[in-house]
């Protein structure tokens, strides 16, 4: 095949270091940028095959999200803006790890297994974050696409959710929106402005938000978007990339794990602040109270705010649509109790796909990654009601609010910018302060730790990652440690990107949560092959 000649020629310019093995996980490939050139070229090849197979545009995003600046990574985006299917994750690993001389055979194996028609046209959208390595690595992706005769469109610097959005727009013939960054801003900001028209007597102070851009792509894009907001939201942007390193002592992951504000932000008591992560697909909120005490509002608090707002609107609109709230194992026990017992929501510990099974699925991880999914039928019911001239004013207002809520949400993936606009609109409409939002329920104190291990694959989990199946004896050890504390819960899971095991613990007091996390870390260290010295207790 003539294409393979070109692949052979080009792949020599993107050689694979012999013996290097990397795994495609939920975060795609992610490691030190120096090791990724061959991976990027090959993901360009794979995206081209995926496009030929699906007869649709595929996305490739070059980013390492909340990882340090020296890392980079890559994720493939499927036709509706979702993550690539598990079978193709397997192909990604197979292709990435094929030694140089076996690359063509690995490609042909995928083509044969998937019965791909190589004369089918292919289209690939490529985006990148602000890391210094992203320019050459995204070029390697483009080289891979052209080597197999695919067409590519380079969007340059975009957030991960913007690329997901553009892929979805392209494959729905622009029914979802216009496949440009400008189209993204217009759709979201117009919906936001329509929503905030329903806020009564909002002062300039209430329209003010402090944003930590993690010194990443999200900061650039918030700057671009500001003109579309027509002064309906006043943003003070910190960690905008002009000085300071990407994700270093700032960003959503830092704030969530450290439970303290990012460097470089001055917090006035009661002022709303939020942090994006490096590729702007996560957001967390926080504030300082009058005593200077730090309060974090993470993905659980966000899910609660959004689902409560939607439930109220559905009641007012007289629409019988079912809402489910979907969280991960990291969801705080208090949020789960509130959603199940007080709000009576259907509640699940699985992710995106579970949210798709309901009229409305509110899906959030505690780390601040999440979105809301509306079924086609739910969207149509909302639209019909919004266009119905014979209903009373209250139902009409609720239906229009729902319609604009649908439009401000990026349903393809968790999106910090879209989620920020939705949260700001809800707080304005409800006339709520961040303290009132925080007071909906109180989080149980919790702690997350990491334990270095020689091989993360020794840990295997079940029950939505809440119980360890291997190594032998680990779950029993966790169960007996949990019994030592009140209102306690703990679980462990292997990282998707590095040889560490993440430990989560919550309990009635912070001291108990810290002690439990430390006890469980020691059990992991002893039973799962910990390296680099035993975990130290927290002070």
LINGI-V202828 format. One line per field, one symbol per residue. ss: DSSP state (H for helix, E for strand, - for the rest). phi: phi as a letter, one per 40 degrees, with the letter a starting at -180 (. if undefined). psi: psi as a letter, one per 30 degrees, with the letter a starting at -180 (. if undefined). A space follows every 50 residues. Layout:
BEGIN
ss: ???
phi: ???
psi: ???
END
This chain:
BEGIN
ss: -HHHHHHHHHHHHH----------E--EEEEEHHH-HHHHHHHHHHHHHH HHHH--EEEEEE--------EEEEEEE-----E--HHHHHHHHHHHH--H HHHHHHHHHHHHH---------EEEEEE-----HHHHHHHHHHHHHH--- EEEEEEE--HHHHHHHHHHHH---------HHHHHHHHHHHHHHHH---- -------EEEEE----HHHHHHHHHHHHH----EEEEE------------ -HHHHHHH--------------EEEE------EEEEEE-----EEEE-HH HHHHHHHHHHHHHHHHH-----EEEE------HHHHHHHHHH---EEE-- -HHHH----EEEEE-----EEEEE-HHHHHHHHHHH------HHHHHHHH HHHHHHHH-------HHHHHHHHHHHHHHH---HHHHH------EEEEEE EEE--HHH-EEE----EEEE---HHHHHHHHH------EEEEEE-----E EEEEEEE--HHHHHHHHHHHHHHHHHH--E---------
phi: .dccdccdcccccbcccdgcbbbcbccgcaaddccbdcccdccccccccc ccccfacbbbbcabfccdcccaaabcbcdcgccccddccccccdcccccd cbccccccccdcdcfccccccbbbcbbaccccccccccccccccccccgc cbbccgcacdcccdccccdccbfgcciccbcccccccccccccccccccc fccddcccbcbccffbccccccdccdcccfgcabbbbbfcgcagcdgcfa gdcdccccfacccgbcbcdgccbabccdbgbbabbaabcccgccbbbcdc ccdcdccccccccccccgbcbcbbbbbbdcdcdccccccccccfccbbbb bdcccccbdbbcbacdcgciabbbcdcccccccdcccccccccccccccc cccccdccccccadadccccccccccccccgccccccccdabccdaabbb bcbcaccccbbaffgcbccacdgcccccdcccccbcfbaaabacccbacb bcbbabacbcdcccccdcdcdcccdccbgcbggcdcccb
psi: keeeeeeeeefffilkkkfkklkjafgbkkakffgfeeeeeefeeeeeee eeefhlkkkjkjlgcglleflaakkkklegglllleefeeeeeeeefkle fgeeeeeeeeeeeghkjffklkkkkkllagkffeeeefeeeeeeeeeggl klkjfbjlleeeeeeeeeeefghgefakhleeeeeeeeeeeeeeeffgkk hkleefgkkkkjgghaeeeeeeeefefffhgfkjkjklhgfflkkkgjhl leeeeeefhlllkgkjjkkgkkklklaeghglkklllkaffgkkkkjaee eeeeeeeeeeeeeeeefhkikkkkkkllffkkeeeeeeeeeefhkkklhl beeeffglekjjjklffgklakkkleeeeeeeeeeffjfglleeeeeeee eeeeeeffkjfelkjeeeeeeeeeeeeeefhkleeeeefelkkkklkklk kklfjfffkklahhgfkkellkfeeeeeeeeefflkhlkkllkklfflil kkkkklaeleeeeeeeeeeeeeeeeefghklhkkkklk.
END
